[in-house]
């Protein structure tokens, strides 16, 4: 059957043309509304300007076909092959393209409003300025796709693979990107306001000048990402990994940075006013001329001086001790003691700031205790000095690992408050809490930083360069 025979049969009321061969056919501008061409071969065909709305096109082969300005509204294209197809200005709104192959397809300025693209292959597709408002792209494969200026407001991109994609100036407000792979993606000047990006992988991504106001980035992986001048006002970054990221001149006003890892990150000139830094690990971060005015470690700390309920303070202290198991260990007659996050560690720390095998304490032939760093990410500090070579621990030595401080008393290694908690809380619970280091800025560069209203006693500042240029001892 050729194109003319198809049109004649269609005009006579025939709609079922499953599996026919129309390779290279000229069907430009035709009206085939409601037709069933499932499994047909239309590779290289010219269907530009045609009406294919509400059609059945399951597993149809459109490889290299011209579908520019075609109307495919509500068409069922499940499993269709559209690789290398020209779909410029096409209307694919509400179309079902699940598991379809659109690799290297030209979809510039196309309309994909509410389209179903779950599991679709859009690798290297050209989607510049495409309208994907509330489109469903669950687990879609968008490797190196060009989405410059695309409209993805409210789109579902959960678990999608966007590795190497260009999303510069894209509109992603309210988009769902949980667990998405955005490694190496270009998001410069993109609008991600209120986007959901928890657990997303964004390492080596470029977000320069992007708007991430109120974004959710819980536990997101942002290693070595470029976030210069990014807007992260009131963003939720709890547990995010930002080591070696460039956040210079970023606006993090009011951001929740609980338990973030920003080791060696660049925060030069960043605005951290009223940011929440509890359990944050920013070892060796560069905070040169950053603004940390009224930065908070917890809401409790912020209110401690204004008559806050002491029961809440005590509860917070008790909770922090639960992150170290056990609270105390005798080193005598132990040849080897492992400190770390590993479930078999002799002293286990429940914190992402601590490496699985962070440090060990060995006993030599003379009965001396020798501490060795096990190539930990954030280092170990003994008496405020970073451990580079094996260190002999003496009675009264303090060991700082992340936010935690351990004290060696004789042969006993323990938390400073262990055994004295009841007594100390009765005497002064607020002072007791104040001895806890709730964030790690060891080795950080704070030169010229504004620290108005910041409770520095809550930070581990070992080796940090202070605002006046002095090194914290």
N, C-alpha and C positions, 0 to 999 in steps of 0.2 A: 504493500500500500504506500503510495506516495502522498505528498502534502495535499494535492488537489483532491485525491480520493478521500482523504481524511476529512477535509472540509465539507465535501459533498455528503459523506455519511453523517457527519455531525449535524449538518443542516436538516438531515432527514430524521433526526432524533436519536441517532446512535451516540452513546457516551462511553462505552467500554472499548478502549483501544490498548489494553494491557499488552506489554511485550513487543509492540510493533517497532520496526526499524525505520527511523526517520533521520538517520545520520546526515548532517549537513543540509537538512531541509530548510526551505525559506518559508517561515510562518510569521513574518513580520506583520505586526499590527492586527493579527486575527483575534477573534473572540471565541475562546474555548472554555468559557465559564462552566465549572462543574464536570469537566471531562475527567476520565480515568485513564491516565497514561503510566500507571505503575509498571515498573520494570522495562519501560520503553527505552530505546537508544536514540537520544536526541543530541548526541555529542556533535559539536561544531555547528549546530543548527542556529538559525537566526530567528529569534522570537521577540526581538526588541519591540517595545510598545504594545505587546499583546496582553489580552485579558485572560489570566489563568487563575483567577480568584476561585476559592473553594474547590480546588481540583484535587484529585488523588494522584500523587506523583511519588509514591513510595518506591525507593530503590531505583528511581529513574536516573539515567545517565545523561547529565548535562555538561560533561567535560568540555571545556573550551567554547561553550555555547554563548551566544549573545543574548542576554536577558536584560539588557539595559532598559530602564523605564517600564519594565513589565509589572503587571499587577498580579501579585501572588498572595493577596490578602487571604488569610485563613486556609492557605493551601497545606496539604499534608505531604511533606517532603522527607519523611523519616528515612534515614539511610540513603538519601539521594546523593549522587556524585556531582558536585558543582565545582570541583577543582578547576582553576584557571578560567572559570566562567566570568563573563562581564555582567555584573549585577548593579552597575552604577545607576543611581536614582530609582532602583526597584522598590516596590512596596511589598515588604514581607511581614507586615504587621500581623500579629496573632498566628503567623505560620508556624507549623510544627517541623522543625529541622533537627530533631533529636538524632544523634549519631550520624548526621549528614557530614559529608566531606566538602569543605569549602577552602581547602588549602590553596593559597595563591590567588584566590578569587578577588575580583575588584568590586567592593561594596561601598565605594565612596558615595556619600550623600544618600545612602539607602535608608529606608524606613523599616526598622525592626522592632517597632513598638510592641511590647508584650510577646515577642517571638519566643518560641521554645527551642533553645539551642544546647540543651544538656548533652554532654558527651560529644558535641560536635567538634570536628577538626577545622579550626580556623587559623592554622599555622601560616604565617607569612601573608595572611589576608590583608587587603587594604580597606580599612574601615574608617578612614578619615571623615570626620563630620557625620558619621552614621548616627541615626537616632535609635538607641537601644533602651529607651525609657522603660524601666521595669521588665526588661527582657530576662529570661531564665537561662543562665549560662553555667549551671551547676556542673562541675568537673569538665567544663569545656577546655579544649586545647588551643590556646592562643599564642603559642610560641612565636616570638618575633613579629607578632601582628602589629599593624600600624593603626592606632586608635587616636591619633592626634586630633584634638578637638571633638572627639566623639561624645555623644550624650548618653551617659550610663546612669542617670539619676534613678535611684531605687532598684537598680539591676541586681540580680542574684548571681554572684560570681563565687559562691562558696566552693572551695576546693578546686577552683579553676587554675590552670597552668598558664601564667602570663609571662613566663621567663623571657627576658629580653625584649618585651613589647614596648612600644612607644605610646605612652598615655599622656604625653605633654599637653597641657591645656585642656585635658579631658574633664568632663563634668560628671563627678562621681558622688555627688551629694546623696547621703542616705543609702549608698550602695552597700551590699553585703559581700565582704571579702574574707570572711573567716576561713582560716586554713588555706588560703590561696597562696600559690607560689608566684611571687613577684620579684624574684631574684634578678638583679641587673636591669630592672624596668626603669623607664624614663617617665617620671611623674612631675617633671618641672612645671610649675605654675598650675598644676591640676587642682580642682576643687573637690576636696574629700570631706567636706563638712558633715559631721555626724555619721561618717561611714563606720561600719563594723568591720574591724580588721584583726580581731583577736586571733592569735596563733598563726598569723600570716608570716610568710618568709619574704623579707625585704632586704636581704643582705646585698651590699653593693648597689642598691637602688639609688636613683638620683631624684630627690624630692625638693630640690632647690626652689624656693619661692612658693611652694605649695601651701594650700589652705587646709589644715587639719584640725580646725576648731571643733571641739567637742568630739573628736574622733575616739574610737575605742581600739586600743592597740595592746590589749592585755596579752602578756607572754609572746608578743611578736618578736621575730628575729630581725634585727636591724643592724647587724654587724657591718662595720665599714660603710654604712650608707651615707649619702651626702644630703644633708638637711639644712643647708645654709639659708638663713632668713625665713625658715618655715614658721607658719603660724600654728602653734599647738596650745592655744589658750583653752584651759579647762579640759585638756585631753586626758584620757585615761590610759596610762602607760604602765600600769602595775605589772611587775615581773618582766618587762620588756628587756631585751638584750641589745644594748647599743654600744658595745665596746668598739673603740676606734671610729665611731661615727663622727661626722662633722656637723655640729649643731651651732656653729658660730652665728651670732646675731639672731638665733631662734627666739621666738616668743613663747615661753612656757608658763606664762602667768596662770597661777591657780591649777596647774597640771598635777595629776596624781602620779608621782614617780616612786610609789612604794615598791621596794625590792627590785628596783631597776639596776642593771649592770651597765655602767658607763665607764669602765676602765679604759684609760687612755683616750677618752672621747674629747673632742674639741668643742668647748662651750664658750669660746671667746666672745665677750660682749653679749652673751645670752641674757634674756630677762626671765628670772626664776622667782619673781615676786609672788609670795604666798603659795609657792609650790610645796607639795607634800613629799618629803624625802625619807620617810621612815624605812629603815633597813636597806637604804640605797647603798650600792657599792660603786663609788666613783674614784677608785684608786688611780692615781697618776693622771686624772682628768685635767684638762686645761680650762680653768675658769677665769682666765685673765680678763679683768674689767667686767665680769658678769655681775648682774644685779640679783642678790639673794635676799632682798629686803623682806622681812617677816616670813621667810621660808620656814615650814613647819616639819617637825618630825612626827608628831601625832597631835590630834586635837587636844589630848590631855596635857601635853607639854605646853601648848599655847595658853591653856587656862590654869596651869599649876600655880602661877603667882597670884591668881585672883580668887582664891578660896575654893578651888575645884574639889569635889568630893574625894577624900583620901582613900576611900574604899576602891574607887576606880583606879587610882594610882597604884595601889597594892596589887590589884588584879592584873594590871598591865605588867608589873614587875614579875609576878608569878608566871605569867604567860611567856615572858622572854626566857625564863630559866627552863621552860619545857622544850626549848629548841636545842638543848645540849643534853645528851644522854651518854653516860651518867653525869651527875653533877660533880662527882668526885671519883678519883681513881688513885690507888697506891702504885707507885712506880717501882717499889722495892722488889728485887728478884725477878723483874720483868725485863727480858732481853730486848723486847721490841714492842712499842706502843704506837698504833696508827691513829692519827687525828685526821678526820675528814668526813665527807658526806656519804661514803660507802656504807652499805647496810651492815658490813662486818667490821667497821672501824671500832677500835677500843673506846675512843671518845667520838661520838657521832654528832655532827652538827646538821640540823635540819634547816638549811638555808642555801639558796642558789649562789650566794657569794663565796661559798666554800667548795673547793674542789673535792672530787671523790676521794682522792688520796692526797691530802693537802700537805701534811708533814708527818715525820716520825720522830719518836724519842727513843734512842738506844741507850743501853747501859754498858759502859766499857768495863775493862778488867779491874779498874780501880773503883768501880761503883759510881762513877760520874754519869750524869744524865746529859746526853748529847742530842740536841735538836737539829734536824735536817729538813730543809724545804724540799718537797718532792715535785719541783717544777710546777707549783701551783699557779693558777691564773692571777691571783691577787696578792700573793706573797704572805710571809709570816713576819711578825715584828716581835722582837724580844727586847723588853725595856725601851720601847719606842724606836728601835733601830731595825731596819729591814735585814732579814737574814739572807746573806749571799753565800756564806760558807758555814759549815757545821759550827754550832755555838754550844758551849758548855753552860748548862743551866745551874745557877746557884740558888741557894735558899732565898725566897722572896722575889724571884724573877717573875715578871709578867709576860704572858704570851698573848699577842693580839692576832686573831684569825678572823678576818672580815669584821663583823660588828661585835664579836665575842672576845672577852678578856678572861684568861685563865691565870691562876696564881699558883706558884709552887711554894708550898709550905712544908719544909722537911722533905719527906718522900711522897707527900700528898699533892696531887695536881687537882685543883678544884676551881669552881666559880668563886669569885671574891665574896659573894654574899652567902655561900653555902654554909649551913650550920649556924649562921647568925641572923637569918632572915626574920625570925619572930622578934628577936630583941631589937633589931634595927628598925623594923616597921613601927614598933611601939614608940621608939625614940623620935624618929623623923622619917616618915615614909617618903616625903617629897625629896629629901636629900638622898635617900637610898636609891630612888629612881634616877636621880641626877647622875649617879656614878656609872650608869649603863651607857655604853656607846651604841647609839641606835642607827648610825649611818657611817660609812667608811669613805673618808676623803684622804687617805694616806697617800703621800706623794703628789697630791694634786697641786696645780698652780692657781692660786687665788690672788695673784698680784693685781692690785687695783680694783678688786671686787668689792661690791657694796654688801655689807653683812649686817646692816641695821636690823635689830630685832631678832637676830639668829642666835640660838642657844648653842654656842660653840662647844660647850662642855659635853654635848650629846654626840659629837663627832669624834671619830678616830682621825686625828690630823697628823699622825706621825710622819715626819719628813715633808710636810706640806709647805709650800711657799705662801706666806701670809700676805694680806693686802699691802703691807708696808715693805715687802721684799725680804723680810726675815724668814728663816726656816724654823718651823715649829719643832721644838725639841721634846 
